[in-house]
Amino acid sequence: MKVGIMVESNQEFNKIAPINFIAEVLCNVDSYNDLHFSQKRHLKEYGYTEETVEQVMELRDCDKDEARRFIALGMFLGCTFGDLDESFEADANWPNQYSAFGTDYLVGTDDELTDAARNYIFDEGCYDDLWRQAVQAQQTELGLEDWLNDVLDNDGWCNILNHYDGKYEEYTVGKDIICVSRT
């Protein structure tokens, strides 16, 4: 099978290069294990094409959304296709949560992750006590729904869903910008 993504063979470069530097030079590889999300160009300068998304869909037998998320997580982690393919798992309970190498990640578009945060704070009721405390301390006069919307608008999805460090990275994959964050 011939697919296109550059194979990076310089192991020392892989160890010291920042993970936000990524790939692209179309070349021929004989095995999907040789596909590498390497450090040749900064992501914001390039991003992966729809052709690459189609290739990952074929290799992983998955839909376009999962292929984009897979590619973005691979760029975030700076790993080979084969390594990520062996470890990549979707969480059945959270549509935008994936695990790789024993760590959980949120992966999706900004809109998808904002919707997930909205569902989390509205449906799970996890912020209700904080609202009650804010009302009791006279720090807000807003009703619960307005206060939750205010929290989401001001804090953003990542501060609500990312319990690790509140940070995320954006990657251009095909036509979409995909966000990746630890949980």
DOTOR-912537 format. One line per field, with one value per residue (C-alpha): residue number from 1; residue in one letter; chain; x, y, z. Coordinates in nm, 4 decimals. Layout:
<nodes>
num c(NUM|...)
residuo c(A|...)
cadena c(A|...)
u c(X|...)
v c(Y|...)
w c(Z|...)
</nodes>
This chain:
<nodes>
num c(1|2|3|4|5|6|7|8|9|10|11|12|13|14|15|16|17|18|19|20|21|22|23|24|25|26|27|28|29|30|31|32|33|34|35|36|37|38|39|40|41|42|43|44|45|46|47|48|49|50|51|52|53|54|55|56|57|58|59|60|61|62|63|64|65|66|67|68|69|70|71|72|73|74|75|76|77|78|79|80|81|82|83|84|85|86|87|88|89|90|91|92|93|94|95|96|97|98|99|100|101|102|103|104|105|106|107|108|109|110|111|112|113|114|115|116|117|118|119|120|121|122|123|124|125|126|127|128|129|130|131|132|133|134|135|136|137|138|139|140|141|142|143|144|145|146|147|148|149|150|151|152|153|154|155|156|157|158|159|160|161|162|163|164|165|166|167|168|169|170|171|172|173|174|175|176|177|178|179|180|181|182|183)
residuo c(M|K|V|G|I|M|V|E|S|N|Q|E|F|N|K|I|A|P|I|N|F|I|A|E|V|L|C|N|V|D|S|Y|N|D|L|H|F|S|Q|K|R|H|L|K|E|Y|G|Y|T|E|E|T|V|E|Q|V|M|E|L|R|D|C|D|K|D|E|A|R|R|F|I|A|L|G|M|F|L|G|C|T|F|G|D|L|D|E|S|F|E|A|D|A|N|W|P|N|Q|Y|S|A|F|G|T|D|Y|L|V|G|T|D|D|E|L|T|D|A|A|R|N|Y|I|F|D|E|G|C|Y|D|D|L|W|R|Q|A|V|Q|A|Q|Q|T|E|L|G|L|E|D|W|L|N|D|V|L|D|N|D|G|W|C|N|I|L|N|H|Y|D|G|K|Y|E|E|Y|T|V|G|K|D|I|I|C|V|S|R|T)
cadena c(A|A|A|A|A|A|A|A|A|A|A|A|A|A|A|A|A|A|A|A|A|A|A|A|A|A|A|A|A|A|A|A|A|A|A|A|A|A|A|A|A|A|A|A|A|A|A|A|A|A|A|A|A|A|A|A|A|A|A|A|A|A|A|A|A|A|A|A|A|A|A|A|A|A|A|A|A|A|A|A|A|A|A|A|A|A|A|A|A|A|A|A|A|A|A|A|A|A|A|A|A|A|A|A|A|A|A|A|A|A|A|A|A|A|A|A|A|A|A|A|A|A|A|A|A|A|A|A|A|A|A|A|A|A|A|A|A|A|A|A|A|A|A|A|A|A|A|A|A|A|A|A|A|A|A|A|A|A|A|A|A|A|A|A|A|A|A|A|A|A|A|A|A|A|A|A|A|A|A|A|A|A|A)
u c(0.0000|0.1314|0.0183|0.1481|0.3041|0.6720|0.8668|1.1004|1.3992|1.6171|1.5548|1.7545|1.5468|1.2287|1.3492|1.4321|1.1813|0.8760|0.5597|0.3765|0.5998|0.4527|0.4529|0.4022|0.5982|0.4232|0.6314|0.5817|0.5804|0.5229|0.3529|0.1172|0.3556|0.5992|0.3548|0.4831|0.3390|0.6881|0.8375|0.9011|0.6763|0.4838|0.1218|-0.0231|0.1769|0.0428|-0.2108|-0.3223|-0.5243|-0.8516|-0.6452|-0.4612|-0.7930|-0.9194|-0.6037|-0.6453|-1.0137|-0.9098|-0.6274|-0.8310|-1.1686|-1.3288|-1.5423|-1.4116|-1.4628|-1.2640|-0.9896|-0.9511|-0.9411|-0.6894|-0.4603|-0.4864|-0.4038|-0.1105|0.0212|-0.0300|0.1627|0.4216|0.3943|0.3829|0.0573|0.1266|0.1993|-0.1134|-0.3248|-0.2402|-0.3366|-0.6133|-0.9558|-1.2797|-1.4680|-1.8183|-1.9688|-1.8075|-1.8135|-1.5050|-1.2920|-1.0199|-0.7399|-0.3924|-0.1004|-0.3056|-0.3945|-0.7320|-0.7683|-1.0481|-1.0409|-1.2846|-1.3779|-1.4236|-1.8010|-1.8120|-1.6131|-1.8162|-2.1315|-1.9695|-1.8848|-2.2394|-2.3804|-2.1375|-2.2269|-2.6011|-2.6808|-2.4352|-2.5259|-2.1626|-2.1695|-2.4989|-2.3258|-2.0824|-2.3754|-2.5461|-2.2254|-2.1936|-2.5536|-2.5017|-2.1830|-2.3740|-2.1267|-2.4045|-2.7670|-2.7986|-3.0253|-2.8625|-2.9014|-2.7720|-2.4838|-2.3884|-2.3930|-2.1749|-1.9279|-1.9078|-1.8685|-1.5968|-1.4050|-1.4421|-1.4776|-1.1196|-1.1276|-1.4475|-1.3507|-0.9717|-0.8915|-0.5234|-0.3883|-0.6706|-0.4754|-0.5297|-0.3650|-0.5326|-0.4472|-0.5684|-0.6827|-0.8490|-1.1035|-1.1396|-0.9491|-0.9322|-0.8584|-0.6675|-0.6429|-0.5545|-0.8297)
v c(0.0000|0.3467|0.6439|0.9917|1.1263|1.1762|0.9125|1.0690|0.8469|1.0738|0.9388|1.2134|1.4788|1.3067|1.3135|1.6835|1.8394|2.0062|1.8055|2.0920|2.0647|1.8288|1.6754|1.6673|1.5656|1.3132|1.0028|0.6313|0.3978|0.0261|-0.0099|0.2009|0.1405|0.3707|0.6614|0.9264|1.2517|1.4027|1.7423|1.9001|2.2042|2.3957|2.2902|2.6354|2.6596|2.3373|2.1032|1.7736|1.7555|1.5818|1.3237|1.2346|1.2088|0.9686|0.7568|0.7296|0.6405|0.3546|0.2316|0.2480|0.1611|0.4605|0.7634|1.1098|1.2569|0.9817|1.0045|1.3794|1.3270|1.0430|1.2639|1.5586|1.3396|1.1901|1.5404|1.6363|1.3311|1.3313|0.9559|0.7130|0.6002|0.2399|0.3262|0.5391|0.2873|0.0179|0.2386|0.4720|0.4047|0.6012|0.6386|0.4985|0.7393|1.0645|1.1228|1.3479|1.1575|0.9221|0.7383|0.6655|0.5133|0.5060|0.8774|1.0370|1.3225|1.5470|1.5731|1.7608|2.0918|2.3960|2.3735|2.0040|2.0585|2.3660|2.1532|1.8822|2.1417|2.2799|1.9295|1.8694|2.1801|2.1742|1.8027|1.6703|1.9357|1.9633|2.3440|2.3814|2.3938|2.6585|2.8724|2.8343|2.9407|3.2427|3.3433|3.2987|3.5057|3.7694|3.7351|3.6916|3.7800|3.5626|3.2601|2.9187|2.8908|3.2437|3.1895|2.8601|3.0294|3.3075|3.0517|2.8772|3.2045|3.3355|3.0194|2.8289|2.4568|2.3708|2.5136|2.3199|1.9837|1.9764|1.8872|1.8448|2.1913|2.3842|2.4058|2.2753|2.2785|2.3373|2.1431|2.1974|1.8646|1.8767|2.1572|2.1580|2.2904|2.0126|2.0839|1.8367|1.8547|1.6198|1.5492)
w c(0.0000|-0.0874|0.1217|0.1817|0.4972|0.5589|0.7450|0.9998|1.0667|1.2791|1.6301|1.8050|1.6288|1.7479|2.1091|2.1205|1.8774|2.0310|1.9808|1.8171|1.5109|1.2564|0.9213|0.5583|0.2566|0.0417|-0.0049|-0.0456|0.2499|0.2482|0.5850|0.7923|1.0833|0.9020|0.8887|1.1224|1.2408|1.2184|1.2906|0.9505|0.9451|1.2057|1.2077|1.1546|0.8304|0.6869|0.8433|0.6960|0.3756|0.3043|0.1113|0.4316|0.6165|0.3478|0.3800|0.7573|0.7102|0.4838|0.7056|1.0279|0.8737|1.0449|0.9607|0.8731|1.2211|1.3903|1.1265|1.1875|1.5622|1.5223|1.3110|1.5526|1.8521|1.6606|1.5914|1.9578|2.0770|1.7963|1.7449|1.4552|1.3008|1.4015|1.7650|1.7985|1.6071|1.8638|2.1595|2.0312|2.1859|2.1908|2.5185|2.4682|2.7234|2.6037|2.2266|2.2273|2.4767|2.3594|2.5289|2.4027|2.5915|2.9125|2.9128|2.8338|2.5850|2.4638|2.0842|1.8607|1.7061|1.9271|1.8738|1.9642|2.2813|2.3763|2.3429|2.5568|2.8245|2.8067|2.8568|3.1412|3.3400|3.2641|3.2653|3.5206|3.7785|3.8839|3.8961|4.0860|4.4248|4.3021|4.1863|4.5259|4.6976|4.4662|4.5437|4.9194|4.9064|4.7053|4.4182|4.1616|4.1127|3.8048|3.7923|3.7569|3.3780|3.3126|3.5539|3.3842|3.0431|3.1868|3.3252|2.9879|2.7969|3.0286|3.1122|2.7846|2.7332|2.8214|3.1737|3.2366|3.0858|3.1195|3.4781|3.3973|3.3130|3.1406|2.8119|2.4613|2.1190|1.7817|1.4665|1.1119|0.9728|0.6336|0.6478|1.0254|1.3211|1.5779|1.9439|2.1625|2.5390|2.8228|3.0735)
</nodes>
